Amino acid sequence: MRVKTRLLLLSVAAIAALLTPDASGYGQDADTIFQNRESRLQRSNKLWTQNDNCGKESFQKFPDFTAPAAAQRDAYMRECLRRHRLPPRADLAQPRRPPEQ
């Protein structure tokens, strides 16, 4: 008798838990869920935009086209990218040379 009562109460609680909408999004319609979800393309665009902003800031701070200014731009660019947790770029002051053959 007790086992049957426990099973009945447990099944009623499980059904009630499944039917009630909770805060995890079961009560929302599909359009709202997909609008709040950020796509990979949007995240990629944000990263590239921030990368471009770091480049613009570095040229605004050090606008001269001299070797010391290019080195300062590269240092500022590396620091800005590091601050925003972005991958580093190749240096402009000392570009890579192709391998000799």
Secondary structure, DSSP 8 states (H G I E B T S, - for coil): -HHHHHHHHHHHHHHHHHHS--TTTTTS-HHHHHHHS--HHHHHHHHHHHHHHHHHHHHHH----SHHHHHHHHHHHHHHHHHTT------SSS-------
